[in-house]
Amino acid sequence: RKEVEQDPGPFNVPEGATVAFNCTYSNSASQSFFWYRQDCRKEPKLLMSVYSSGNEDGRFTAQLNRASQYISLLIRDSKLSDSATYLCVVNRGQAGTALIFGKGTTLSVSS
Amino acid sequence: EAGVVQSPRYKIIEKKQPVAFWCNPISGHNTLYWYRQNLGQGPELLIRYENEEAVDDSQLPKDRFSAERLKGVDSTLKIQPAELGDSAVYLCASSQTYPSEKLFFGSGTQLSVL
């Protein structure tokens, strides 16, 4: 089983749609969770951290379920500029250990 | 503040040739990572440094890959000899060890092995 697994893509949605991405991780000792965004031919950039209590940043909401080892990202009111690949990222265990990336899920928002 | 700087941006070589990539992390970032990203895949960790010490190199193919971070600042990743399957984007990233694990990536080196 891969350390981090994500929904297969691509997701093709119209502007204004709500879309959700899922991610599972295999290491129950993982403590840090993130969503990164990667535009075509660019480097990944941090979108948001994911906390146990859930967190929201504008149109983006991230959730963590430690019992199920599951992470989600919800994007509301999709914009054309949201088109990108979304990478689920988990650390290997204790704080400060390496961050492991999922394969990524590609989102394409159309007008 | 300057970001993570990588060079070269692109590299085209023939198989069996050596190649080296250079990375200068953000000033003050003790942790440095090298990732490899194949087309359509997420970045795959090759090696992680804490200052000058390689603390996680389990994914580095040691028969042909080597890396160094001699003074705990900039780093070099080398492949010798390169194989066709090494064609990928090689990304360098840095972070503060604690409390933040947020990674800052460089623009990467796109390697094509012919």
HADDOCK unambig.tbl for C-alpha pairs under 7 A between the chains (distance, minus, plus):
assign (segid A and resid 42 and name CA) (segid B and resid 107 and name CA) 6.59 0.50 0.50
assign (segid A and resid 43 and name CA) (segid B and resid 105 and name CA) 6.15 0.50 0.50
assign (segid A and resid 43 and name CA) (segid B and resid 106 and name CA) 6.68 0.50 0.50
assign (segid A and resid 43 and name CA) (segid B and resid 107 and name CA) 5.51 0.50 0.50
assign (segid A and resid 44 and name CA) (segid B and resid 105 and name CA) 6.65 0.50 0.50
assign (segid A and resid 45 and name CA) (segid B and resid 104 and name CA) 6.98 0.50 0.50
assign (segid A and resid 46 and name CA) (segid B and resid 102 and name CA) 6.95 0.50 0.50
assign (segid A and resid 96 and name CA) (segid B and resid 97 and name CA) 5.69 0.50 0.50
assign (segid A and resid 96 and name CA) (segid B and resid 98 and name CA) 6.58 0.50 0.50
assign (segid A and resid 96 and name CA) (segid B and resid 101 and name CA) 6.64 0.50 0.50
assign (segid A and resid 100 and name CA) (segid B and resid 45 and name CA) 6.93 0.50 0.50
assign (segid A and resid 101 and name CA) (segid B and resid 42 and name CA) 5.74 0.50 0.50
assign (segid A and resid 101 and name CA) (segid B and resid 43 and name CA) 5.96 0.50 0.50
assign (segid A and resid 101 and name CA) (segid B and resid 44 and name CA) 6.83 0.50 0.50
assign (segid A and resid 102 and name CA) (segid B and resid 42 and name CA) 5.51 0.50 0.50
assign (segid A and resid 103 and name CA) (segid B and resid 41 and name CA) 4.74 0.50 0.50
assign (segid A and resid 103 and name CA) (segid B and resid 42 and name CA) 4.08 0.50 0.50
assign (segid A and resid 104 and name CA) (segid B and resid 41 and name CA) 6.76 0.50 0.50
assign (segid A and resid 104 and name CA) (segid B and resid 42 and name CA) 5.77 0.50 0.50
